[in-house]
Amino acid sequence: MESLSKVPFYVPLIVYIPVIIWFIWKSLFSLNLSALTFSAYVTAGFAVWSFIEYFLHRFVFHFHPTSDWAKRIHFIFHGVHHDFPNDAGRLVMPPSASLPLASLFFLLFYVILGNMAFPLFCGFITGYLIYDMVHYALHHATFKSGFWKKLKKHHMLHHYSDDTKGYGVTSDFWDKIFRSDFIKK
């Protein structure tokens, strides 16, 4: 099972860029959506992803299971990342986890929105892909600009200071909303 939890950073790009392109094609050419309607739903998809990123990290990845088998699975899929935060193979979500989750989210969106799930999911999955790439970069890149330095500091505080705060990876927006950010003293 551990081998399913490790993946090079570029694998999500290989998997999801064709998916995103197909969803763009489906939205614009098959469904004949206007550019404005498409853009509005893509933006909404980004917003939904932003919340889901925070929610999953805080309540799923940092859930504290009680049974031994659940503790083992939790450790393999997220706990080991906290024990070895610079392990390059554990910085993006493996397709063995992301594909089933993505499929479930698309089905949920489709049940709620019908065909409008296609452009929404395009924004959602693009947000996810950006999250994976940003997460990798936060662990392995050196940033000089203010935004990226601030974001990296926020994430490194989550790893090295207090893992009960700072759940947002691509933004600290939801941490501020739900008061799980690092308060400056």
N, C-alpha and C positions, 0 to 999 in steps of 0.2 A: 504494500500500500504506500510505503514511503516514496517509492519511485514515481508514483503518480502525483506527488506533491512538489516535485522539482521540475523546473522548466527554464530554458534560456529566455532572456528578456524579449527576444524578437519573435517568439512563437505566437503570442497574441496578435502581433501585427500580421503575420502570415494567415492566421485563422480569421481575424475579424475585418481586415480591410476589404476582402472580397464580399463579406456579408454586408458591410456598410454600403459598398458600391451597388450591390443588388437591391438593398432597401431604398437607396436613392433612385435607382432606375424604376423600381416598382412604384414609388410614390409619384415621380414626375411624369413618367411615360405610360405606365400601365393604368394608374389611377387618374392621370391627367390633372394632378393638383397644380394650382397656381404656385408661383414662386413664393408669394406672400403666405399662403396657407401652409406650404411645406416648411418655410422658415419658422413660422409660429409654432408648429408642432415639434420641429427639431429643437427649438429653444425650450419648449416645455419638457422635452425628453432629457435635455441637459439638466434642467432643474430637478426633475424626478430622480435622475441618476445621482445628483449631488446629495439629495436627502438619503437615498438608498446606500450610498457609499458610507455616510456617517452612521446610519442605523445598523448596517451589517457589521461594521468595524466595532461599534460600541456594544451591541447586544448579541451578536452571533460570535464574532471572532474573540470577544473578551467575556463570553459566557463562561461560568465556572461549573462544569459538569460534576456530578457526584459519583457516577458509576465508573469503574475502571476502564471499560471499553470506550466510553464516551471521552474520558480523560485522554486516552491514547489517541483517538481520532482528532480531538481538539489540538493536542500537542503537535501532531503531524501537520495539520493544516494551518495552524497559526502560532502555537506556543513555541515551536522550534524557531520561528522567525524572530521572536523576541529573545530567545537564548543566543541566536547567531544572526544578528540583524544585518550583517554585511555579506552573508552567504548569497552570492549572485543568483543561485538557482532557486531561491525562495522569495524573490521580490515581486514577481508577477503571479497572478492566479493561473494555475494550470488549467488547460482546456477540460481536463477530467472533472473539474469543479465548475468552471465558468460556463461551459456549454449547456449543462443541465439547468443551471440557474438562469442563463439568458433565455433558454427555451421556455421556462416557467414564467418569467417576466413577460415575454412576448405573448404567450397564451393569455395571461391575465389582462394585458393591455388590449388584446384582440376581443376578449369577452366584453370588456367595458366599452371600447371605442370602435369596434369593427375595423373597417379599412384604414381609419385614421391611426390605428396602431402602427402602421408601416412607417410613416414619417416620425412619429413619436419615438419608436424604437430605434430609428436611425440616430436620433440625438442621444438617446439613452446609451446605446452601445458605443457610440463615439465618445461619450463621457467616460464610459468604463475603460475604453482603450487609452484615453488620455490619462486616466487615473493610474493604470498599470505602468505607463511610460514615465509619468511624474514620480511614482513611487520608486521605481528603479533609479531614476536620476537623483532623487533626494538622498539615496544611500551611496551613490557612486560618483556624483559630480561635485565639483567645487564651483560655487556661484559667487559672483561679484556684485550683481545688481541687488537692490533693496528687496524687491518682491520675492525673488528666489531665495535669497539669504534668510528672509523672514520665514518663508514657508519651510525651509530646511530646518531652521532652529525649532520651529513649532513641532515638526515631526521627530526630531532628535530628542527633544524634551520628553515626548511620549515614550520613546524607547529607553532613554537613559536617566530620566528623572522621576516620572510618575506616569505609569501606563493606565491610570484611571482618568486621565485627561488627554486632550489633544487627539481626538479620534478622527478628525478630518485630515485627509492626506492632501487633497488638491486645494483645499481652502479651510480656513478656520471659521467660516461663516456659521455653520451649525453648532460648532463648539461655543461660539458667543451666544447664540440663541438659547441653547440648552445648558449654558453655564458650566461647560466642561473644558473651558479654555484655561490657559495658564495666566493667572492674574498677575500683572506687574505690581511689584511692591515698592 
